[in-house]
């Protein structure tokens, strides 16, 4: 984009985020009375309606952009000035370009389906209105994040999704574990956000020093070249800024080392898990890198770090998902792993491929989470896959949609996940990072294995639920199954937007994306189909091994669990003890530091203050004694002497005139005698 001249005014764009905000305000202020007087139907209709209208407006924006020339695709609504201090200028302005158009369609489209699903899933919850208030507010925050035309407004949305996630993850806060999970998500994200803030500050400070102060994205794209060659602390400014920003991304998008909050986010209701994992919060870090791709392209060191962290996160999370028994925990670690793929794509400069996988993943992961919620709903709240089995006949809508989404995430050809994941694998191969490519292909096989392990444990074989649960097994209501069918369809067809050789999706994003991926040579192009066959073959191997172990039962899982004394299995089952490591080091270290600071404050600081007070009291006591015995004593001595002299003198005043005459005579005689004595002496 080349600035204001190419922006087209579109006032309705502001309504896309403001409608969910309005719904949240109404529910927050009037929700209890609305629910009490009009019932939960009106509350659900209000919450779903605002997001549905936002989706319609998003489609309008997309179609308007589509009808414009590629280089002029920018819709802008500048509502009002916000921060105008010195050289810092930031307005409350919302912008739609090809990238943000993709994101708002995901947030409002898939988010709207999750809202609809939640009306059935949460129908019996007494705090129905509060749940949808949070859900609407969460949607507003994510839309603000992706539509904000400057870094500061993006940061408002960035913090907003963090706050709303705390409320939604800990929604059932009367159970301590849920409240702890909400707090964990909030605190871990604050750590990442500190790095994000530093990146914004350093970027603006450097641009201001170069007489190009701005935080507006389209202006940053034009001015960011002035950072080339500048350094701070001996590190290039682009590298340092992007590393700080990436720290924020590791928090929001759950990458090593700040991924630990996301699996615990399963404590919230299942629609929350779907919204966070598929359509909103966890995609924020990937979107941020995509939005600032022109800046990250200037920092090859940072891109290398991003690619490495992404690949390692994908591998770590996949290895943990292999042994989990909670149906939602498997999907949670799957999300962390798939986010690793997205960051791997960003790290090798395939920005469009990363966003493409973000989009396809939103469909099949939302379908999987909502499908797991339908299973949990049917099982009366049970989440342990070891107590499931044989549910495919009992859940005629949940099973086929869950199965299609599983095929998609496993990378089976013809489905959305195959197209987006294969593009990432190919771009990683082209980048020359062989080690990362091997990791990525390995993770593809692991993904197929643990996802089909889940399918076989939940839907096939004999039902292992108790008799009471089996008697009450039932399919979910249509408000829950309709979104599953829509998402399953998206898990199939959305991949064809990236169909090579002329990817429509990549062409759509071309105006806002820097072409930084490695160019394919003729030799590399010749390897595309063999590499595709390799990844598909590995995925099918994963599916086959899952079938042998959990489908047909020909291979006992225990035989693998006991390898090397069971150490690999225990490490995976216990999540490599990362939470325990963090508890022992970071958490306990922080608590120890707090206790030390408290001891220092209580013993040293308070000791100094109390010692000074004691000295003052001592000096005051000495001063009191001096005043009492010296100053007051001297005054009292003079007073007593005056009183004594007065007592003696007052006796001379008798009141008898004769006595006074005798004294006068004696005085005169005395004076004469004195005068005579003086005269004789002279």
C-alpha positions as CSV (number, residue, x, y, z in Angstrom):
1,X,0.0,0.0,0.0
2,X,1.3,3.4,-0.8
3,X,-0.6,5.5,1.8
4,X,-3.7,7.7,2.1
5,X,-4.0,8.5,-1.6
6,X,-5.0,4.8,-2.3
7,X,-7.3,4.4,0.6
8,X,-11.1,4.3,-0.1
9,X,-13.4,5.7,2.6
10,X,-15.9,3.0,3.8
11,X,-17.7,4.1,7.0
12,X,-19.4,0.7,7.4
13,X,-16.0,-0.9,8.2
14,X,-16.2,0.5,11.7
15,X,-19.4,-1.4,12.3
16,X,-17.6,-4.7,11.9
17,X,-15.9,-4.5,15.3
18,X,-18.4,-2.1,16.9
19,X,-21.5,-4.3,16.5
20,X,-20.0,-7.1,18.8
21,X,-18.9,-4.4,21.2
22,X,-22.5,-3.1,21.3
23,X,-23.8,-6.6,22.0
24,X,-21.3,-7.0,24.8
25,X,-22.3,-3.7,26.4
26,X,-26.0,-4.5,26.2
27,X,-25.4,-8.0,27.7
28,X,-23.1,-6.7,30.3
29,X,-25.5,-4.0,31.5
30,X,-28.9,-5.6,30.8
31,X,-28.0,-9.3,30.5
32,X,-29.4,-10.6,33.8
33,X,-32.7,-8.8,33.4
34,X,-33.0,-9.8,29.7
35,X,-32.4,-13.4,30.5
36,X,-34.8,-13.4,33.4
37,X,-37.6,-11.6,31.5
38,X,-37.2,-12.7,27.9
39,X,-35.3,-15.9,28.3
40,X,-32.0,-17.2,27.0
41,X,-33.3,-17.2,23.4
42,X,-33.1,-13.4,23.2
43,X,-29.7,-13.3,24.8
44,X,-28.4,-15.9,22.3
45,X,-30.1,-14.1,19.3
46,X,-28.5,-10.8,20.3
47,X,-25.0,-12.2,20.7
48,X,-25.2,-14.3,17.5
49,X,-27.0,-11.5,15.5
50,X,-24.3,-8.9,16.1
51,X,-21.6,-11.3,14.9
52,X,-23.7,-12.4,11.9
53,X,-24.2,-8.8,10.8
54,X,-20.5,-8.2,11.2
55,X,-19.9,-11.3,9.0
56,X,-22.2,-9.8,6.3
57,X,-20.3,-6.5,6.4
58,X,-17.0,-8.4,6.2
59,X,-18.3,-10.2,3.0
60,X,-19.3,-6.7,1.7
61,X,-15.8,-5.4,2.4
62,X,-14.2,-8.5,0.7
63,X,-16.3,-8.1,-2.4
64,X,-15.6,-4.3,-2.6
65,X,-11.9,-5.0,-2.4
66,X,-12.2,-7.7,-5.0
67,X,-13.7,-5.2,-7.4
68,X,-10.7,-2.8,-7.0
69,X,-7.3,-2.8,-8.6
70,X,-4.9,-4.9,-6.6
71,X,-2.6,-2.0,-5.6
72,X,-5.5,0.1,-4.5
73,X,-7.2,-2.5,-2.2
74,X,-7.6,-0.6,1.0
75,X,-10.8,0.5,2.8
76,X,-10.4,3.0,5.6
77,X,-12.5,4.4,8.4
78,X,-10.9,7.0,10.6
79,X,-13.3,7.5,13.5
80,X,-11.5,10.1,15.6
81,X,-8.0,11.3,16.7
82,X,-6.8,9.3,19.6
83,X,-3.2,9.9,20.7
84,X,-1.6,13.1,19.3
85,X,1.4,13.8,21.6
86,X,4.5,15.4,20.1
87,X,5.5,13.5,17.0
88,X,3.3,10.5,18.0
89,X,0.1,10.4,16.0
90,X,-2.4,7.5,16.3
91,X,-6.1,7.6,15.5
92,X,-8.9,5.1,16.1
93,X,-9.0,4.0,12.5
94,X,-10.0,0.7,11.0
95,X,-8.5,-0.5,7.7
96,X,-9.4,-3.5,5.5
97,X,-6.8,-4.8,3.0
98,X,-6.5,-8.3,1.5
99,X,-4.8,-9.6,4.7
100,X,-7.3,-8.1,7.2
101,X,-10.1,-9.2,4.9
102,X,-9.1,-12.8,5.3
103,X,-8.9,-12.4,9.1
104,X,-12.3,-10.7,9.6
105,X,-14.0,-13.4,7.5
106,X,-12.4,-16.0,9.7
107,X,-13.2,-14.2,13.0
108,X,-16.8,-13.3,12.1
109,X,-17.6,-16.4,10.0
110,X,-16.1,-19.2,12.1
111,X,-16.7,-17.1,15.3
112,X,-20.3,-16.7,14.3
113,X,-20.7,-20.5,13.9
114,X,-19.1,-21.0,17.4
115,X,-21.6,-18.4,18.8
116,X,-24.5,-20.4,17.3
117,X,-23.0,-23.7,18.6
118,X,-22.7,-22.2,22.1
119,X,-26.4,-21.4,22.3
120,X,-27.0,-25.2,22.5
121,X,-23.9,-26.1,24.4
122,X,-24.4,-23.5,27.2
123,X,-28.2,-23.6,27.3
124,X,-28.4,-25.0,30.8
125,X,-25.8,-22.6,32.3
126,X,-27.2,-20.0,34.7
127,X,-24.6,-17.4,33.6
128,X,-25.7,-17.8,30.0
129,X,-25.8,-14.0,29.5
130,X,-22.3,-13.5,31.0
131,X,-20.8,-16.1,28.7
132,X,-22.1,-14.4,25.6
133,X,-21.1,-11.0,26.9
134,X,-17.5,-12.3,27.1
135,X,-17.8,-14.0,23.7
136,X,-19.0,-10.8,22.0
137,X,-16.3,-8.8,23.8
138,X,-13.7,-11.3,22.7
139,X,-14.8,-11.0,19.1
140,X,-14.6,-7.2,19.3
141,X,-11.1,-7.4,20.7
142,X,-9.9,-9.7,17.9
143,X,-11.5,-7.6,15.2
144,X,-9.9,-4.5,16.7
145,X,-6.5,-6.4,16.6
146,X,-6.8,-7.3,12.9
147,X,-8.5,-4.1,11.7
148,X,-6.5,-1.5,13.6
149,X,-4.5,0.6,11.2
150,X,-1.7,1.2,13.6
151,X,0.4,-0.6,16.1
152,X,-1.2,1.0,19.2
153,X,-4.7,0.1,18.2
154,X,-3.5,-3.4,17.4
155,X,-2.1,-3.5,20.9
156,X,-5.5,-2.6,22.3
157,X,-7.0,-5.6,20.6
158,X,-3.9,-7.6,21.6
159,X,-4.5,-6.9,25.2
160,X,-8.3,-7.2,24.9
161,X,-8.1,-10.8,23.7
162,X,-5.8,-11.6,26.6
163,X,-8.3,-10.1,29.1
164,X,-11.3,-11.9,27.6
165,X,-9.4,-15.2,27.5
166,X,-8.9,-14.9,31.3
167,X,-12.6,-14.4,31.8
168,X,-13.6,-17.2,29.4
169,X,-11.0,-19.8,30.4
170,X,-11.9,-19.3,34.0
171,X,-15.6,-18.9,33.3
172,X,-16.5,-21.8,35.7
173,X,-14.4,-20.1,38.3
174,X,-16.0,-21.8,41.3
175,X,-13.7,-24.7,40.5
176,X,-10.2,-23.8,41.5
177,X,-8.5,-25.5,38.6
178,X,-10.5,-23.4,36.1
179,X,-9.6,-20.2,37.9
180,X,-5.9,-21.2,38.0
181,X,-5.9,-22.0,34.3
182,X,-7.4,-18.5,33.6
183,X,-4.7,-16.8,35.7
184,X,-2.0,-18.9,34.1
185,X,-3.1,-17.8,30.6
186,X,-3.2,-14.2,31.7
187,X,0.2,-14.1,33.4
188,X,2.1,-16.0,30.7
189,X,0.7,-13.7,28.1
190,X,1.8,-10.6,30.1
191,X,5.3,-11.9,29.9
192,X,5.1,-12.1,26.1
193,X,3.3,-8.7,25.9
194,X,6.3,-7.0,27.7
195,X,8.5,-8.0,24.8
196,X,5.8,-6.8,22.3
197,X,5.7,-3.4,24.0
198,X,9.5,-3.0,23.9
199,X,9.4,-3.8,20.2
200,X,6.8,-1.0,19.6
201,X,8.7,1.5,21.7
202,X,12.1,0.7,20.0
203,X,10.6,0.9,16.5
204,X,8.9,4.3,17.1
205,X,11.9,5.7,19.0
206,X,14.2,4.8,16.2
207,X,11.9,6.1,13.4
208,X,11.4,9.3,15.4
209,X,15.2,9.8,15.6
210,X,15.3,9.4,11.9
211,X,12.6,12.1,11.4
212,X,10.0,9.5,10.3
213,X,7.8,9.0,13.3
214,X,4.9,6.7,12.7
215,X,3.1,3.7,14.0
216,X,0.6,3.4,11.1
217,X,1.1,0.2,9.1
218,X,0.9,1.6,5.6
219,X,3.3,4.4,6.6
220,X,5.7,2.0,8.2
221,X,5.8,0.0,5.0
222,X,7.1,3.1,3.2
223,X,9.5,4.4,5.9
224,X,10.9,1.2,7.4
225,X,13.8,1.3,5.0
226,X,15.5,4.0,7.1
227,X,16.2,1.3,9.8
228,X,18.6,-0.5,7.4
229,X,22.1,-0.2,8.8
230,X,21.1,1.1,12.2
231,X,22.1,-0.8,15.3
232,X,21.4,-0.7,19.1
233,X,23.5,-2.7,21.6
234,X,25.5,-3.9,18.7
235,X,22.4,-5.5,17.1
236,X,20.7,-4.3,14.0
237,X,17.5,-2.4,14.8
238,X,15.3,-4.5,12.5
239,X,16.6,-7.6,14.2
240,X,16.2,-6.3,17.7
241,X,12.7,-4.9,17.0
242,X,11.4,-8.1,15.4
243,X,12.9,-10.3,18.2
244,X,11.0,-8.2,20.7
245,X,7.8,-8.5,18.7
246,X,8.3,-12.2,18.3
247,X,8.5,-12.6,22.1
248,X,5.0,-11.2,22.1
249,X,4.0,-13.7,19.4
250,X,5.3,-16.7,21.4
251,X,2.9,-15.7,24.2
252,X,-0.2,-15.1,22.1
253,X,0.4,-18.0,19.7
254,X,1.7,-20.4,22.3
255,X,5.3,-21.2,21.1
256,X,8.3,-22.3,23.0
257,X,8.9,-21.2,25.8
258,X,5.5,-19.6,26.4
259,X,3.2,-22.3,25.1
260,X,2.3,-23.8,28.5
261,X,-0.9,-21.8,29.0
262,X,-2.8,-23.1,25.9
263,X,-3.3,-26.7,26.9
264,X,-4.6,-25.6,30.3
265,X,-7.1,-23.3,28.4
266,X,-9.2,-26.4,28.0
267,X,-10.6,-25.6,31.5
268,X,-13.1,-23.3,29.8
269,X,-16.3,-24.4,28.0
270,X,-15.6,-26.1,24.7
271,X,-16.9,-23.2,22.5
272,X,-14.2,-21.1,24.2
273,X,-11.6,-23.7,23.3
274,X,-12.8,-23.6,19.7
275,X,-12.8,-19.8,19.5
276,X,-9.4,-19.4,21.1
277,X,-7.7,-22.2,19.2
278,X,-9.2,-21.8,15.8
279,X,-10.5,-18.3,15.0
280,X,-9.1,-15.7,17.3
281,X,-6.4,-15.4,20.0
282,X,-3.7,-17.9,19.0
283,X,-3.7,-16.6,15.4
284,X,-2.7,-13.1,16.6
285,X,1.0,-13.7,16.6
286,X,1.0,-15.2,13.1
287,X,-1.2,-12.3,11.9
288,X,1.2,-9.8,13.5
289,X,4.2,-11.2,11.6
290,X,2.2,-11.3,8.4
291,X,1.1,-7.7,8.9
292,X,4.7,-6.6,9.5
293,X,6.2,-8.9,7.0
294,X,8.1,-6.1,5.3
295,X,9.9,-5.4,8.7
296,X,10.6,-9.1,9.4
297,X,12.0,-9.5,5.9
298,X,14.7,-7.1,6.9
299,X,15.8,-9.4,9.8
300,X,17.1,-12.7,8.5
301,X,18.4,-13.6,11.9
302,X,14.9,-13.2,13.4
303,X,13.4,-15.3,10.6
304,X,15.9,-18.0,11.4
305,X,14.9,-17.9,15.1
306,X,11.2,-18.0,14.2
307,X,11.6,-21.0,11.8
308,X,13.6,-22.9,14.4
309,X,11.2,-22.2,17.3
310,X,8.2,-23.1,15.1
311,X,9.7,-26.4,14.0
312,X,10.7,-27.4,17.6
313,X,7.3,-26.3,19.0
314,X,5.6,-28.4,16.3
315,X,7.7,-31.4,17.3
316,X,7.4,-31.0,21.0
317,X,3.6,-30.5,21.0
318,X,3.1,-33.4,18.6
319,X,5.2,-35.8,20.8
320,X,3.1,-34.8,23.8
321,X,-0.2,-35.3,21.9
322,X,0.8,-38.9,21.2
323,X,-0.1,-40.1,24.7
324,X,-2.8,-37.7,26.0
325,X,-6.1,-39.3,27.0
326,X,-8.2,-36.2,27.5
327,X,-10.1,-35.6,24.2
328,X,-9.6,-31.8,24.4
329,X,-6.0,-32.0,25.5
330,X,-5.1,-33.9,22.4
331,X,-6.6,-31.2,20.3
332,X,-4.9,-28.5,22.4
333,X,-1.4,-29.9,21.7
334,X,-2.4,-30.4,18.1
335,X,-3.1,-26.6,18.0
336,X,0.3,-25.8,19.4
337,X,1.9,-28.1,16.9
338,X,0.0,-26.6,13.9
339,X,0.9,-23.1,15.1
340,X,4.5,-24.3,14.9
341,X,3.9,-25.1,11.2
342,X,2.6,-21.5,10.7
343,X,5.7,-20.0,12.4
344,X,7.9,-22.3,10.4
345,X,6.4,-20.9,7.2
346,X,6.9,-17.3,8.4
347,X,10.5,-18.1,9.4
348,X,11.3,-19.3,5.9
349,X,9.8,-16.2,4.4
350,X,6.6,-18.0,3.0
351,X,4.3,-15.5,4.6
352,X,1.3,-16.3,2.4
353,X,1.7,-20.0,3.1
354,X,1.6,-19.3,6.8
355,X,-1.6,-17.3,6.5
356,X,-3.0,-19.9,4.2
357,X,-2.5,-22.6,6.8
358,X,-3.9,-20.3,9.5
359,X,-7.1,-20.1,7.4
360,X,-7.5,-23.8,6.7
361,X,-6.6,-24.7,10.2
362,X,-9.3,-22.4,11.5
363,X,-11.9,-24.6,9.7
364,X,-10.8,-28.1,10.6
365,X,-9.7,-27.2,14.2
366,X,-12.9,-25.4,15.0
367,X,-14.8,-28.5,13.6
368,X,-12.6,-30.8,15.8
369,X,-13.1,-28.8,18.9
370,X,-16.8,-28.4,18.4
371,X,-17.0,-32.1,17.6
372,X,-15.2,-32.9,20.8
373,X,-17.7,-30.7,22.6
374,X,-20.6,-32.7,21.0
375,X,-19.0,-35.9,22.2
376,X,-18.5,-34.5,25.7
377,X,-22.2,-33.3,25.6
378,X,-23.3,-36.8,24.7
379,X,-21.1,-38.4,27.4
380,X,-22.5,-36.2,30.2
381,X,-19.3,-34.2,30.6
382,X,-16.8,-37.1,30.3
383,X,-13.5,-36.2,28.5
384,X,-11.4,-39.3,29.1
385,X,-11.1,-41.1,25.8
386,X,-10.4,-44.4,27.6
387,X,-14.0,-44.3,28.8
388,X,-15.4,-43.8,25.2
389,X,-15.5,-45.9,22.1
390,X,-18.1,-47.0,19.6
391,X,-19.8,-43.6,19.4
392,X,-20.0,-43.4,15.6
393,X,-23.4,-45.0,15.5
394,X,-24.7,-42.9,18.4
395,X,-23.5,-39.6,16.9
396,X,-24.5,-39.7,13.2
397,X,-23.7,-36.0,12.7
398,X,-20.7,-35.6,15.0
399,X,-18.8,-38.6,13.7
400,X,-18.6,-37.8,9.9
401,X,-17.8,-34.2,10.5
402,X,-15.1,-35.0,13.0
403,X,-13.7,-37.7,10.7
404,X,-13.5,-35.2,7.7
405,X,-11.7,-32.7,9.9
406,X,-9.3,-35.4,11.1
407,X,-8.6,-36.3,7.4
408,X,-7.9,-32.6,6.8
409,X,-5.5,-32.1,9.7
410,X,-3.7,-35.4,8.8
411,X,-2.9,-34.0,5.4
412,X,-4.9,-36.5,3.3
413,X,-4.9,-35.4,-0.3
414,X,-7.9,-33.5,-1.5
415,X,-8.7,-31.8,1.8
416,X,-7.7,-28.4,3.0
417,X,-4.9,-29.4,5.4
418,X,-3.1,-31.2,2.6
419,X,-2.8,-28.1,0.4
420,X,-1.6,-25.7,3.1
421,X,0.7,-28.1,5.0
422,X,2.3,-29.3,1.8
423,X,3.0,-25.8,0.7
424,X,4.8,-25.1,4.0
425,X,6.8,-28.3,3.7
426,X,7.8,-27.4,0.1
427,X,8.8,-23.9,1.0
428,X,10.9,-25.2,3.9
429,X,12.7,-27.6,1.6
430,X,13.3,-24.7,-0.9
431,X,14.9,-22.6,2.0
432,X,17.7,-25.2,2.3
433,X,16.9,-25.8,6.0
434,X,17.1,-29.6,5.7
435,X,16.9,-30.2,9.4
436,X,13.7,-28.2,9.8
437,X,12.2,-30.0,6.8
438,X,12.9,-33.4,8.3
439,X,11.3,-32.2,11.6
440,X,8.2,-30.9,9.7
441,X,7.7,-34.1,7.7
442,X,8.1,-36.2,10.9
443,X,5.5,-34.1,12.6
444,X,3.1,-34.7,9.7
445,X,3.3,-38.4,10.4
446,X,2.9,-37.9,14.2
447,X,-0.1,-35.7,13.6
448,X,-1.8,-38.3,11.5
449,X,-1.1,-40.9,14.1
450,X,-2.4,-39.1,17.2
451,X,-5.4,-37.8,15.4
452,X,-6.5,-41.2,14.1
453,X,-5.6,-42.7,17.6
454,X,-8.3,-40.2,18.9
455,X,-10.8,-41.2,16.2
456,X,-10.4,-44.9,16.9
457,X,-10.5,-44.5,20.7
458,X,-13.6,-42.3,20.6
459,X,-15.7,-43.6,17.7
460,X,-14.7,-47.2,17.1
461,X,-14.6,-50.4,19.0
462,X,-16.7,-51.3,22.0
463,X,-18.1,-48.5,24.2
464,X,-16.2,-48.3,27.5
465,X,-18.6,-45.9,29.2
466,X,-20.6,-46.9,32.2
467,X,-24.1,-48.3,31.9
468,X,-25.8,-45.0,32.9
469,X,-23.8,-43.0,30.3
470,X,-24.5,-45.5,27.5
471,X,-28.3,-45.3,28.2
472,X,-28.3,-41.5,27.8
473,X,-26.0,-41.2,24.7
474,X,-27.6,-38.9,22.2
475,X,-26.7,-36.6,19.3
476,X,-26.4,-32.9,19.9
477,X,-29.2,-30.5,18.9
478,X,-29.2,-28.9,15.5
479,X,-27.8,-25.6,16.9
480,X,-24.6,-27.6,17.6
481,X,-24.5,-29.9,14.6
482,X,-25.2,-27.3,11.9
483,X,-21.9,-25.5,12.5
484,X,-20.2,-28.9,12.3
485,X,-21.4,-29.6,8.8
486,X,-20.5,-26.1,7.6
487,X,-17.0,-26.3,9.1
488,X,-16.5,-29.8,7.7
489,X,-17.4,-28.5,4.3
490,X,-14.8,-25.7,4.7
491,X,-12.2,-28.3,5.8
492,X,-12.6,-29.8,2.3
493,X,-13.1,-26.9,-0.1
494,X,-10.9,-24.1,1.4
495,X,-7.7,-25.8,0.4
496,X,-8.5,-25.4,-3.3
497,X,-7.9,-21.6,-2.9
498,X,-4.2,-22.5,-2.8
499,X,-4.2,-24.9,-5.6
500,X,-0.9,-24.7,-7.5
501,X,0.6,-23.5,-9.8
502,X,-1.3,-20.2,-9.6
503,X,-2.5,-20.0,-6.1
504,X,-5.5,-17.8,-5.8
505,X,-4.9,-17.2,-2.1
506,X,-1.3,-16.2,-2.6
507,X,-2.3,-13.9,-5.5
508,X,-4.9,-12.3,-3.2
509,X,-2.3,-11.5,-0.5
510,X,0.4,-10.4,-3.0
511,X,-0.3,-6.6,-2.6
512,X,0.5,-6.7,1.1
513,X,3.1,-9.5,1.2
514,X,6.8,-9.1,0.6
515,X,8.0,-12.0,-1.6
516,X,10.8,-13.3,0.6
517,X,10.5,-17.1,0.1
518,X,13.2,-18.9,-1.8
519,X,12.8,-19.1,-5.5
520,X,12.3,-22.7,-6.8
521,X,14.9,-23.8,-9.3
522,X,14.0,-26.2,-12.1
523,X,15.6,-29.0,-10.1
524,X,13.6,-28.0,-7.0
525,X,10.4,-27.8,-9.0
526,X,11.1,-31.3,-10.2
527,X,11.2,-32.4,-6.5
528,X,7.8,-31.0,-5.6
529,X,5.8,-34.1,-6.4
530,X,8.2,-36.6,-4.9
531,X,8.3,-34.5,-1.8
532,X,4.5,-34.4,-1.8
533,X,4.4,-38.1,-2.2
534,X,6.9,-38.5,0.7
535,X,4.8,-36.4,3.1
536,X,1.5,-38.1,2.1
537,X,3.2,-41.5,2.5
538,X,4.4,-40.6,6.0
539,X,1.0,-39.4,6.9
540,X,-0.6,-42.6,5.7
541,X,2.0,-44.6,7.7
542,X,0.8,-42.6,10.8
543,X,-2.8,-43.5,10.0
544,X,-1.9,-47.2,9.5
545,X,0.0,-47.5,12.8
546,X,-2.9,-45.8,14.6
547,X,-5.2,-48.4,13.0
548,X,-2.9,-51.3,14.0
549,X,-2.7,-50.1,17.6
550,X,-6.2,-48.7,18.3
551,X,-8.4,-49.8,15.4
552,X,-7.7,-53.5,14.7
553,X,-5.8,-53.9,18.0
554,X,-3.1,-56.1,16.4
555,X,-0.3,-54.2,18.1
556,X,-0.7,-53.4,21.8
557,X,0.1,-49.8,22.8
558,X,1.7,-51.2,25.9
559,X,4.5,-52.7,23.9
560,X,5.6,-49.2,22.8
561,X,4.8,-47.7,26.2
562,X,7.3,-50.0,27.8
563,X,10.2,-49.2,25.4
564,X,13.4,-48.1,27.1
565,X,11.8,-48.9,30.5
566,X,8.8,-46.7,29.7
567,X,10.9,-43.5,29.9
568,X,9.8,-42.0,26.5
569,X,6.1,-42.8,27.3
570,X,6.3,-41.2,30.8
571,X,8.0,-38.1,29.4
572,X,5.3,-37.7,26.7
573,X,2.5,-38.4,29.1
574,X,3.8,-35.9,31.7
575,X,4.4,-33.3,29.0
576,X,8.2,-33.6,29.4
577,X,7.7,-32.2,32.9
578,X,7.9,-28.7,31.5
579,X,5.2,-27.4,33.8
580,X,7.0,-28.9,36.8
581,X,10.3,-27.4,35.6
582,X,8.6,-24.0,35.3
583,X,7.0,-24.4,38.7
584,X,10.4,-25.3,40.3
585,X,12.4,-22.6,38.5
586,X,10.3,-19.7,37.3
587,X,7.3,-19.8,39.7
588,X,9.1,-20.9,42.8
589,X,12.1,-18.7,41.9
590,X,9.7,-15.7,41.5
591,X,8.0,-16.6,44.8
592,X,11.4,-17.0,46.5
593,X,12.4,-13.6,45.1
594,X,9.1,-12.1,46.5
595,X,9.8,-13.7,49.9
596,X,13.4,-12.3,49.8
597,X,12.1,-8.9,48.8
598,X,9.5,-9.1,51.6
599,X,12.3,-10.1,54.1
600,X,14.5,-7.3,52.9
601,X,11.7,-4.9,53.2
602,X,10.7,-6.2,56.6
603,X,14.2,-6.6,58.0
604,X,16.5,-4.1,56.3
605,X,14.2,-1.3,55.1
606,X,11.9,-1.5,58.1
607,X,14.9,-2.0,60.3
608,X,16.5,1.3,59.0
609,X,13.2,3.1,59.3
610,X,12.6,1.7,62.8
611,X,16.2,2.4,63.8
612,X,15.9,6.0,62.7
613,X,12.7,6.2,64.6
614,X,14.4,4.8,67.7
615,X,17.3,7.3,67.4
616,X,14.8,10.1,67.1
617,X,12.9,8.8,70.2
618,X,16.2,8.6,72.1
619,X,17.3,12.2,71.1
620,X,13.8,13.4,72.0
621,X,14.0,11.7,75.4
622,X,17.4,13.3,76.1
623,X,16.0,16.6,75.0
624,X,13.0,16.1,77.3
625,X,15.3,15.4,80.2
626,X,17.4,18.5,79.5
627,X,14.3,20.6,79.2
628,X,12.9,19.2,82.4
629,X,15.9,19.4,84.6
630,X,18.2,22.1,83.1
631,X,16.0,24.6,81.4
632,X,13.0,24.2,83.6
633,X,15.4,23.8,86.7
634,X,17.1,27.1,86.0
635,X,13.8,28.9,85.5
636,X,12.4,27.3,88.7
637,X,15.5,28.3,90.7
638,X,15.1,31.9,89.7
639,X,11.4,31.8,90.5
640,X,12.1,30.2,93.9
641,X,14.8,32.8,94.7
642,X,12.5,35.6,93.7
643,X,9.7,34.1,95.8
644,X,12.0,33.7,98.8
645,X,13.4,37.3,98.5
646,X,9.8,38.5,98.1
647,X,8.8,36.6,101.2
648,X,11.5,38.3,103.1
649,X,11.0,41.8,101.7
650,X,7.3,41.8,102.2
651,X,7.8,41.7,106.0
652,X,9.1,45.3,105.8
653,X,5.7,46.5,104.8
654,X,3.9,46.4,108.2
655,X,1.3,49.2,107.6
656,X,2.4,51.2,110.8
657,X,3.3,54.9,110.0
658,X,5.4,55.3,113.1
659,X,7.6,52.4,112.0
660,X,8.0,54.0,108.6
661,X,9.0,57.4,110.3
662,X,11.7,55.6,112.4
663,X,13.1,54.1,109.2
664,X,13.1,57.5,107.5
665,X,14.9,59.1,110.5
666,X,17.4,56.3,110.6
667,X,18.0,56.7,106.9
668,X,18.6,60.4,107.2
669,X,20.9,59.9,110.2
670,X,22.8,57.3,108.3
671,X,23.2,59.6,105.3
672,X,24.5,62.4,107.5
673,X,27.0,60.1,109.1
674,X,28.2,58.9,105.8
675,X,28.6,62.5,104.5
676,X,30.4,63.5,107.6
677,X,32.8,60.5,107.4
678,X,33.6,61.4,103.8
679,X,34.2,65.1,104.7
680,X,36.6,64.2,107.5
681,X,38.5,61.8,105.3
682,X,38.9,64.5,102.6
